[in-house]
Amino acid sequence: MDFKELINTNATIKKASQKTPLFWFSDKLLPFSEAAKTTSFSNDDICDAERRLLRFAPFVAAAFGETKAQNGLIESELRRIENAQKSLDSKYKKIEGKLFIKMDSHLPIAGSVKARGGIYAVLKHAETLAISCGILKEQDNYEILASPKMKEFFGNYSISVGSTGNLGISIGIASAVIGFKVVVHMSNDAKQWKKDLLRKMGVIVVEHKGNFSDAVAIGREQSLLDPNSFFVDDENSPDLFFGYSVAANRLNAQLKEQNIHISATNPLFVYLPCGVGGAPGGITFGLKHTFGDNVHCFFAEPTESPCMLLGMATSLHDKISVFDIGLSGKTIADGLAVSSPSAFVGKIINNMLNGALTFKDSDLAPLKALLFESENIFIEPSAAAAFAHYLLADELNNYIHTKNIIPQNITHIAWATGGMLAQKYE
Ligand SMILES: *Cc1c(COP(=O)(O)O)cnc(C)c1O
């Protein structure tokens, strides 16, 4: 691939290579009824994940007291943030509609969006092993998985993962409760407190000099050498993807509780911080199945590592990295410090994603501070990306205008992806 030529012929890629914040609106978007036919995955896969999490709910409620109130479901609050919206409108530019925050920043157990995908992947693997060895049936009460005998069984197996931090934490916590041995391969972006926390939980932390993609590659290779080791592959994992996707139907119920009914005249706009693409991609896949064309999904990435934007805008997916267009991949948003995107995710959502935007690292601290001052909600830098569209409000407002949507009717959701543990340990 001649990347110089690509930069010269593709205006979006050119702008990205110049590190200029940009809002890309996809030219590959299809009506959802058509987009759904471009992948073999379907609503059945989301339902399968929902049912599995219901089977595990008694176990999760017993193992993690903080989920008891929600009967063992790992779910976060959807909160209207009127004060933050006022502050954002006056500090940046006005965006009409109602602004909400989806507080995956405070998801039980792991305090980040990874508490959806990561924990689901661990539970699914435990279920698969236990069923295939004949010690569990789907009809059982999964609380039996908490018995010492079961823990001993799972102790014969290990799980490993490559992570910039939060995925390792969610996999580490879930695996410890099941009884798996855990190895987390961490990239050079990983924060010290995240490594310390994992080691305290008994997780083997392997530190790598390289970036996220390098850590994943080495972890994948080492895991293959051990037949009892299962590698949760962040670049290529249906389990993570469908674990994330269950957010959609639950969100729909939360919206209805607040008397919000999404329709063509009352659309939903969702802003998702994006790293390798698994979390925002899985959530987008779920949202499109729940709301169809009435939801508009946008990914937010740092100007130095907009890997999904590059993969999606060029359809090159993992055949392009941020280094190919002269970017560093370095960002203070450690959860988003990913240089090449997941091709698995990119291909599934190729015709579903509405667009992607980029922001400067220096925009994150003010957004994070604004949310704390106006709403007393603490989020980590990666999660502040969920508000970065305010820096490109003109582009967004223009998009809304061209879609003939009444701006006041839009429900906007900033998907805050992490924060609770950062507040506690940083
Ligand atoms: C992992 C993560 C993301 C992005 O998820 P990907 O699956 O890597 O795209 C966003 N925010 C936070 C805080 C994360 O930990």
The ligand as an SDF file (V2000), in Angstrom:
LIG
                    3D

 15 15  0  0  0  0  0  0  0  0999 V2000
  -11.1090    0.0140   26.3730 C   0  0  0  0  0  0  0  0  0  0  0  0
  -11.6100    1.3550   26.5880 C   0  0  0  0  0  0  0  0  0  0  0  0
  -12.2310    2.0760   25.5670 C   0  0  0  0  0  0  0  0  0  0  0  0
  -12.3650    1.5980   24.1530 C   0  0  0  0  0  0  0  0  0  0  0  0
  -12.6990    0.2580   23.9490 O   0  0  0  0  0  0  0  0  0  0  0  0
  -12.0830   -0.5380   22.7180 P   0  0  0  0  0  0  0  0  0  0  0  0
  -12.7160   -1.8660   22.7640 O   0  0  0  0  0  0  0  0  0  0  0  0
  -10.5940   -0.6160   22.9460 O   0  0  0  0  0  0  0  0  0  0  0  0
  -12.3630    0.2470   21.4920 O   0  0  0  0  0  0  0  0  0  0  0  0
  -12.6830    3.3330   25.8770 C   0  0  0  0  0  0  0  0  0  0  0  0
  -12.5500    3.8630   27.1030 N   0  0  0  0  0  0  0  0  0  0  0  0
  -11.9780    3.1940   28.1120 C   0  0  0  0  0  0  0  0  0  0  0  0
  -11.8680    3.8400   29.4430 C   0  0  0  0  0  0  0  0  0  0  0  0
  -11.4800    1.9220   27.8930 C   0  0  0  0  0  0  0  0  0  0  0  0
  -10.9030    1.2590   28.8920 O   0  0  0  0  0  0  0  0  0  0  0  0
  1  2  1  0
  2  3  1  0
  2 14  2  0
  3  4  1  0
  3 10  2  0
  4  5  1  0
  5  6  1  0
  6  7  2  0
  6  8  1  0
  6  9  1  0
 10 11  1  0
 11 12  2  0
 12 13  1  0
 12 14  1  0
 14 15  1  0
M  END
$$$$
